[in-house]
């Protein structure tokens, strides 16, 4: 049965917010689109005339679909090949959602998206709704069928877990003495495009120098590098740990070689942009995004390098890349 235009209109008006919630909940753009589509089907089947507050109804349906998805996703990730990382989103992607406040920008930063994987599904839901979308605990309680007290307790517990995760560092160990989890004005509050470009250019200059010393100078002593190939693109199953080990790995990664060109289908152009609000290096081959390397900085240097090369998690980035507007490469025909 076709929906009245007004009902379709209401859903489409809510779609951007629903997609942004689902992305933060699931860490996957494709899964977010799937649960939003399922929400639409349930909206289509509902007696919308009896729904007093459509946005509240849709948010409740979507959130519970996300909770079900997270439960099944945890089981699937136990058999995932190699490291699992969230799907990064390029700057300007509407699925990033609201970014007016520092809390909203922090909640979608790549470092926090990784940490959200450690929360229980309910903790993640409460954290996302409260931190990123400013829902009241009364509203969250209604969405998740909780008491207000339980919502508050769950939020404080989730926020504490995230804060402790930032303090412990990328792999759960303590960060360097005196280090904080972000550069003031960057990770927590967002970094502008020119600053992100400078960070990436400095990193790329060191990575392509052929020496490990310039890289070591940019890294914290406890820096890590991790990649997600999903079993479809070669990626080490465990992370590289420590500045020297990471530097050696990066030196080899950025050394030109025919085998690498054969793997990616040509010589990639490297771009310096933002992904999830932070500095990122994007590798593009013939208009296809082959990889996104997200750099996490602290005042002491780069503490984490997370590379997404699983082609299934780069489809949306490639679609957005086709729309243009990302400028010129910082290094053409690399590798």
N, C-alpha and C positions, 0 to 999 in steps of 0.2 A: 504494500500500500504506500502510495506516495505521501510524503509529509507535506503539510501546509507550508507555504513559503516562510511564514513567520517562525515556525519550528526549526526549519533548516537554517534560517538566519541566526537564530539563537545559538544553535550548536556551532556554527562557523565562527561566531563572535567569541565563543569560549575556546575554540580549538587551539589557538596559540598558547594560552595558559595551560590547557590540558597537556599539550605536547611538552611544554617546559617542565611541568611537574613530573610527567612520566619519564623524561630523560634523566632528571636528577634521581629519580627512584630506581631506574633500571641500568643506567650507565650505557645505554644502547639506543641510538636513534631509530634503528629499524624496529626494535621491540617496542619503543615508545609509540611509533606510528601504528603498530599493530594493536596495542591496547586502546589507543584513541579511536581507532576504527571499530573495535569491539564496543566501546562506549557509545559510539554513534548508532550501532545496530540495536543496542538496548534502549537508547533514546527513541529510536524509530518505532520500537515495539511497545513503548510505554504510553500510557494515557497522559499525555503532556498537559492536558487541561487540568488535571488534578495535582500537578506539581507546582507548588507555590513559589519555590526559589530554584529555578533551573540550574544556576551555577552551582549551588550547594549540592543538588541531586547529582549532577554530572561529576563533580569532584569526588563525591562519595563512591560512585560507581567506579570511576577511574582508579581511585586509590586502592580499592579492594581488588580490582583486577591486577594492579601492580603488585600487591602483596602476594597474590596467588602466583604471579609470574616469578617473583623473587624466590619463592619456595622451590619451584621447579628448577629455576636457574641454578640454585646452589647445588642441586643434585647433578645437573649437567656439567657444571664447572669442575666437579670432582674428577671427571674424565677428560677435561679439556687438555689439549696438547700444549705443554709449556705454560708460560705465565699468562694469566688473564688480566688485561687492562681495559679500562673503559674506552668507549669510542670518543675520540676528541672531536670537537666542533670548531670550525674556523670562525674567525671574527665576523660579526654581522649576522650569524645564523640566528633566526628568530627562536629556535629551540633552546638557546641559552637562557631565554626568559628575562625577567626584570634584572637590571644591573644598576639601579639608582643608588643603592646603599652599599657600604662596604660588606655588610653581612650577605647581601644577595650575590655580590661578585665573588666573595670567598666561597660561598656554598657551591658554586659551579666551577671553581678552579680545579685544575686537573689533579693537584695534590689531594684536595679534599674529596674529589670524586673517587680516588683510589681508596681513601680512608673509609668512605661510606660503605664500601664492600665488607668492612669488618663489623658493621652494626647488624643487629637483628632486623628482620623486615619491619617490625613495628617501630623500632627505634629510628630507622631510616625514614619511615613515613612521617613520624612526628617531627623529626629534625627538619626535613625538607619543607613541610607545610608551615612550620613556625619560623624557621630561619630565613627561608628564601621567599616565602609568600605572605608572611606576617599574619597567618591565621591565628585567631585567638584560641586559647585552650578550650574554651567552650565550643567553638566551631570544630576543632580537631576531635574533641570528645564525641561530638555527634557524628562526624565522618567515620571514626574508627570504632564506634560503640564502646567508648571508655568513659570512666568518670573524669571529671576535670582534674582531680588530684592525681590520678594515674597518668593522664596526659602530661601534667607538669613534671612529675617524677621521671617519666620516660624521656622527656625533652632534656632535662638536666643531666640525666645519665648519658644520653647520646652526645650531648655537647661536651661533656667531660671526656668521653672516649675519643672524640675527634681532637680535642685539645691535647690530650695525652699522646695521641698518635703523632701529632705535629711535633711535640716536644721530643718524642723518642726517635724521630727520624724516619726515613723512607722504609727501612726494613725492621723497625721496632727497636733499634738500638738508640742510645743517647746521642744527641747531636753534640757537636764540638762545644767546648767550654765557652759560655757567654753567647752562644749562637741562638738566634730566634728562628721561628719557622718561616719567616718571610721578610723580604726587604720592605721597610716602611714605604708606602706609596706604590708598591708593586703588587706582590701576590695577594695580600689581604684587601687592598683598596683598588686594585686594578692597575695595569701598566699601559701607558698610551702607546700608540703604534710606533712612534719614533724611538721611544725608549726600548721597546721590544726589539726593534731592528738593530739597535746598537748592541744589545746583549747577544743576539744571534750572530751578528757580524764579528764580534770579538771572539766568540766561541768558534766560529767557522775558521777564522784566521789561524787560531791555535790548532784546530783539528787538522787542517791541511798543511801545516808547517813541516810535517814529516818528523817532528821531534815530540817527545812526550813532556818535556819541561814546561813549555808554554801552557799545555793543558793542565798539568799538575797545579800550576799557579792559579788557574781559574776555578779549580775544584776544592771542595772542603776535604779534609782528611778522611771523612767517613762517607764520601760520595758513592753513589751506586748508579749502575746503568742496567736497565731491564728492557726487554723487548717482547712484544706479543705478535707472533706469526701465525698463531692458530693452527699450526701443523701444515700450513699452506705455503709459508715463506720461511726459510731457515731463520731460527732465532734460538738463542741459548736458553735451555730449560731453567737455569738458575741465574740470578743476577751477578754482575761483576761488582765486587765490593772493594772500597779503598781507592784513594786517588790514583795511585800508581797503576793498579790493575785496570781501572776505568780508562786512564789515559792511554795505556798500551792497546786496549781494545779499540778505542776511538781512532788512534793513529792507523791501525790496520783497516778499520772500516772506511776511512776516507782516502785510503791509498788507491789510486786508479788501477783497475784490472779488467781484462776482457771478460773474465768469469762473472764479474759483478754486472757489467753491461748486458751480458747475455741473460742474467737472472732477471733484471728489471726491464728488459726489452729495449735497451738503448742507453744513452747517456742522460741522466736526469739533470734538470735545472733545479737549483736550490733557492728557495725563497725564505725570507725572514718576515714572519707575520705573527699574529697572535692566535692562539688556540685556547679556548676556555679562559680567556682573559690574560694568559701568560705568554712569554716568549716561546716561539716554536719555529723549528726548521722544517720546511715542507719540501719534499722531493716530488717533482712532477716530470712524467715522461709522456710526451705526445698528448698533453691535456689530461692525463690520468694521474691522480694523486697516488703515488706508490708508497709513501711513508710520511708520517708526521712525528717529529721528535720534539717532545715537550720538555723544556728546561725549567727546573725549579731552583730558584736562587734564594739564598739567605744573605745576611750582611757579610758573611765570611766567604761566600762564593757559591758555585753551583753545587747543590747537594744531591740532586737526582736528575737523571736523564732517562725519560720513559719514551720508548719508540713504539708506535703502532704501525705495523706493516701487514696485519691480517687484512686481505683485500675485502672481506665481508664487512669490516668496520671502517672502510674508507670510501664506500659508495656514495654516501651523502656528501662527503668532502669533495669528491670528484664532480658531483652534480653542481655544487656551489661554485667550484672552480670554473666550470664552464660559463657561469654568468659573468666572470671577469671582475676586474677592479682590484686585483691583488698586486699590481705594480710589476716591476721588472725583477728578475732573479739577482741575488747577490753573487751567485756563481753559476755560470751557464756551462752546460755539458760537463758536469762534474763526474767523477769516477771513470 
